Amino acid sequence: MSSAMDKKDLPKGYRIKVNVIRYGIISIFVVLIYHLVCIQILDCEKYSSLALGQRLKKQELPTKRGMIFDRNGLVLAETIRVCSISAVPERVRDKKKTAQTLSEVLGVNQEKAFYLLNKKKDFVWIKRRVTDEQAGELKRLGLRGIVIEDEYKRVYPNGSLCCHVLGFTDIDQNGIAGVEHSLNHVLTGRKGYRLVEKDALQRQFSIINKETVFPRYGNSIYLTIDSEIQSIVEEELESVCVSNQADSATAIVMEVATGEILAMANYPWYNPNNVQKSKSKERRNRAIADSFEPGSLIKPIIVCGALDSGLVQKDEMINCYNGSYRIKRRVIRDVHPYEYLTVSDIIVNSSNIGMVQVGMLMEKEGLYNQLRSFSFGQKTGISLPGEATGKVWPLNVWSLNSVVSVSFGYEIAATPLQLTAAYSSIANGGSLQKPQIVHSISDFSGRKRRHNQSVRINRVISPRIAREVMTPILEDVVMEGTGRKAKLSGYKVAGKTGTAKKLERIDDKMVYSENKYVSSFIGFVPADDPKICVLVSVNEPKKGDYYGGVVAAPVVRNVMGRVLPYMRVKPRNTIRTVQN
């Protein structure tokens, strides 16, 4: 009775407050119970999925890039496992001290490391491709939030050897140049992944094996390159550039029957292991990317067309006007004056005036068609990036002056590769072969398949003209003409010299330089049973003579003299006496 009276005696405002608190507490419990029901029963799958997502992480498994070999199985490019350092910024407690330690161990900038550790990200790279010693020291220190990752690194065990063909990759192993770029889709594998369980501190404690997708490694490539021949060529190129103080040089060795490239080199070169220390001009594959006016190298190609079409005969006499020939306002001159020369001797003595007579007989249509049949002015289709087309002007812009210029190698442009393929077609009997740089492709299990079989682009001249007429003429170039310094004891060498003036800009006009030349020689050997065709082109020799027969021919001779014994091509007693 007194208790009831006590409650009634409470002030009304006090009773209201008590009821508000009471019902508030009841409401809170109701809401909590409702949410528990939602979490445990109604939205059970949703919250289970969220919890699983926080506990399970998808971890990427890196793939391994395929290897690159030479034709004999020598490793030219491979991928090795290395350590890289990353961080989970939110797990790093003392960021300033950690940044200082990373700077001391890894040699990174302390301020940059501190900036990275303060990023609002789940993952940041600190330094990639660290040494084993650095990774070991960090592992010993056990820095909180610092992770040692396994990655792959591309390495080139032979340094600069064959660098322009191989190319290089970026830090993520994407091909940037050479076959690394052109066949990136072949060399690149497919990444895998696995699910791992982590605790609240993101420490891994188990792997969900049934959810693992293993990476697929990239295929490997076998090039047509022979590393021994490549090494010989690079040594000879360096020697000629140093001795002649040349700006650069290019060389190609091609197997005439198949179009396979046994060596492709440029000087100067670079080390693909340290690309950042090289200059862009050193990384340029001038054998395919640069074209130049070939000068006298084009003469046998044009004469082949005139002979094949019956416009001239090899013993037909041509008036060479004693070394000076005027066409309207233009005067054509020869280095040495000749009155009459046979068509054969026009090639042997490299007469510009004689070639103009042949070119005018062919007319612009004949010259144009002959150049196009040899695929000048279009890419060869070799499996390398950055190939130039060269230049053959459309027929509708040709003039009489064009006919004159083209006849001895000007007003057109060709790449070293195009010229090598053209001379190889003479050597093999008139069949223009597509140049090949990739021999075969192998998967990770070692199963190999041919990448491309030998492909004939075109029949450019008849076998009779190639073997019975032009090859003996090119032999005479070496025996008694401008290519005498290419003579090789025990072997018949057929070839042609080329010395072309370079265009340069003077007062906003393009004019032919009086002191800048491209000195070249192309030859094939043995002439009676050709195996290889060798081109050497030296850009802007500055010391001594600049003629192709003086600068480039001896290099071709040296290359042939070293390569043929290696290829087990036996010498014969073929050097004949020339009557003066």
Stockholm file with secondary structure:
# STOCKHOLM 1.0

chainA/1-580         MSSAMDKKDLPKGYRIKVNVIRYGIISIFVVLIYHLVCIQILDCEKYSSLALGQRLKKQELPTKRGMIFDRNGLVLAETIRVCSISAVPERVRDKKKTAQTLSEVLGVNQEKAFYLLNKKKDFVWIKRRVTDEQAGELKRLGLRGIVIEDEYKRVYPNGSLCCHVLGFTDIDQNGIAGVEHSLNHVLTGRKGYRLVEKDALQRQFSIINKETVFPRYGNSIYLTIDSEIQSIVEEELESVCVSNQADSATAIVMEVATGEILAMANYPWYNPNNVQKSKSKERRNRAIADSFEPGSLIKPIIVCGALDSGLVQKDEMINCYNGSYRIKRRVIRDVHPYEYLTVSDIIVNSSNIGMVQVGMLMEKEGLYNQLRSFSFGQKTGISLPGEATGKVWPLNVWSLNSVVSVSFGYEIAATPLQLTAAYSSIANGGSLQKPQIVHSISDFSGRKRRHNQSVRINRVISPRIAREVMTPILEDVVMEGTGRKAKLSGYKVAGKTGTAKKLERIDDKMVYSENKYVSSFIGFVPADDPKICVLVSVNEPKKGDYYGGVVAAPVVRNVMGRVLPYMRVKPRNTIRTVQN
#=GR chainA/1-580 SS CHHHHHHHHSCHHHHHHHHHHHHHHHHHHHHHHHHHHIIIIITHHHHHHHHHHHHEEEEEECCCCCCEECTTCCEEEEEEEEEEEEECGGGCSCHHHHHHHHHHHHCCCHHHHHHHHTSSSSCEEEEEEECHHHHHHHHHHTCTTEEEEEEEEEECTTTTTTHHHHCCBCTTCCBCSHHHHHTHHHHCCBCEEEEEEECTTCCEEEEEEEEEECCBCCCEEEESCCHHHHHHHHHHHHHHHHHHTCSEEEEEEEETTTCBEEEEEEESCCCGGGGGGSCHHHHCCHHHHCCBCCGGGGHHHHHHHHHHTTSCCTTCEEECGGGEEEETTEEEECSSCCSEEEHHHHHHTTCHHHHHHHHHHHHHHHHHHHHHHTTTTSCCCCSSTTCCCCBCCCGGGCCHHHHHHHHTTCSCBBCHHHHHHHHHHHHTTSEEECCBCEEEEECTTCCEEESCCCCEEEECSCHHIIIIIIHHHHHHHHHHSTTGGGCBTTBCCEEEEEEEEEEEEETTEEEEEEEEEEEEEEEEESTTSCCEEEEEEEECCCSSCCCHHHHTHHHHHHHHHHHHHHTTCCCCCCCCCCCC
#=GC SS_cons         CHHHHHHHHSCHHHHHHHHHHHHHHHHHHHHHHHHHHIIIIITHHHHHHHHHHHHEEEEEECCCCCCEECTTCCEEEEEEEEEEEEECGGGCSCHHHHHHHHHHHHCCCHHHHHHHHTSSSSCEEEEEEECHHHHHHHHHHTCTTEEEEEEEEEECTTTTTTHHHHCCBCTTCCBCSHHHHHTHHHHCCBCEEEEEEECTTCCEEEEEEEEEECCBCCCEEEESCCHHHHHHHHHHHHHHHHHHTCSEEEEEEEETTTCBEEEEEEESCCCGGGGGGSCHHHHCCHHHHCCBCCGGGGHHHHHHHHHHTTSCCTTCEEECGGGEEEETTEEEECSSCCSEEEHHHHHHTTCHHHHHHHHHHHHHHHHHHHHHHTTTTSCCCCSSTTCCCCBCCCGGGCCHHHHHHHHTTCSCBBCHHHHHHHHHHHHTTSEEECCBCEEEEECTTCCEEESCCCCEEEECSCHHIIIIIIHHHHHHHHHHSTTGGGCBTTBCCEEEEEEEEEEEEETTEEEEEEEEEEEEEEEEESTTSCCEEEEEEEECCCSSCCCHHHHTHHHHHHHHHHHHHHTTCCCCCCCCCCCC
//
